[in-house]
Amino acid sequence: MESRDKQLEQFVDSFQAIGRFMKRNQWSNQDATEITKTQWLILRFLWKHDGSTIGQLAERLEVRSSSMSQMIDRLELAGMVYREPDKYDARTRIVNLTEAGRETITRMKNAQVELLSGPFNELTLEEQVTLVEIMKKMTGYLKPQGK
């Protein structure tokens, strides 16, 4: 069991080192990031799930709907998103990416890929495939705290 604990500790250390590397290199470069990390998370979620409600976004980022509404206000003012009425429920607004929002998320995703491409390319193709498969598998086992 001690070996398993040691492996997990080494995994956590490596995972945190990658996170620090990404934070230090992506979020400190103001040319690549004209948005906050939270705004990035919202845009990235919309990139994958365009046409989401405030409630869906709030649930995903684990914030209150009122807080999410304020965040969307700022992104709307910046021209990154727009809201439209839901076809089925006039009380609900659907949030979509604008073209500027899509361009921003694409540019930032490319910057992320570029940051990790060097270290990732040091792995053999087999190691790359295995790493991605294991990370996807592990992500599938994650459950929100308290649920």
Secondary structure as the mmCIF struct_conf table of DSSP 4:
data_model
#
loop_
_struct_conf.conf_type_id
_struct_conf.id
_struct_conf.beg_label_comp_id
_struct_conf.beg_label_asym_id
_struct_conf.beg_label_seq_id
_struct_conf.end_label_comp_id
_struct_conf.end_label_asym_id
_struct_conf.end_label_seq_id
HELX_RH_AL_P HELX_RH_AL_P1 GLU A 2 MET A 22
HELX_RH_PI_P HELX_RH_PI_P1 LYS A 23 TRP A 27
TURN_TY1_P TURN_TY1_P1 SER A 28 SER A 28
TURN_TY1_P TURN_TY1_P2 GLN A 30 ALA A 32
BEND BEND1 GLU A 34 ILE A 35
HELX_RH_AL_P HELX_RH_AL_P2 LYS A 37 LYS A 48
BEND BEND2 HIS A 49 HIS A 49
BEND BEND3 GLY A 51 GLY A 51
STRN STRN1 SER A 52 THR A 53
HELX_RH_AL_P HELX_RH_AL_P3 ILE A 54 LEU A 61
TURN_TY1_P TURN_TY1_P3 GLU A 62 GLU A 62
HELX_RH_AL_P HELX_RH_AL_P4 SER A 65 LEU A 77
TURN_TY1_P TURN_TY1_P4 ALA A 78 GLY A 79
BEND BEND4 MET A 80 MET A 80
STRN STRN2 VAL A 81 PRO A 85
BEND BEND5 LYS A 87 TYR A 88
TURN_TY1_P TURN_TY1_P5 ALA A 90 ARG A 91
STRN STRN3 ARG A 93 LEU A 97
HELX_RH_AL_P HELX_RH_AL_P5 GLU A 99 ASN A 121
TURN_TY1_P TURN_TY1_P6 GLU A 122 GLU A 122
BEND BEND6 LEU A 123 LEU A 123
HELX_RH_AL_P HELX_RH_AL_P6 LEU A 125 TYR A 141
TURN_TY1_P TURN_TY1_P7 GLN A 145 GLY A 146
#
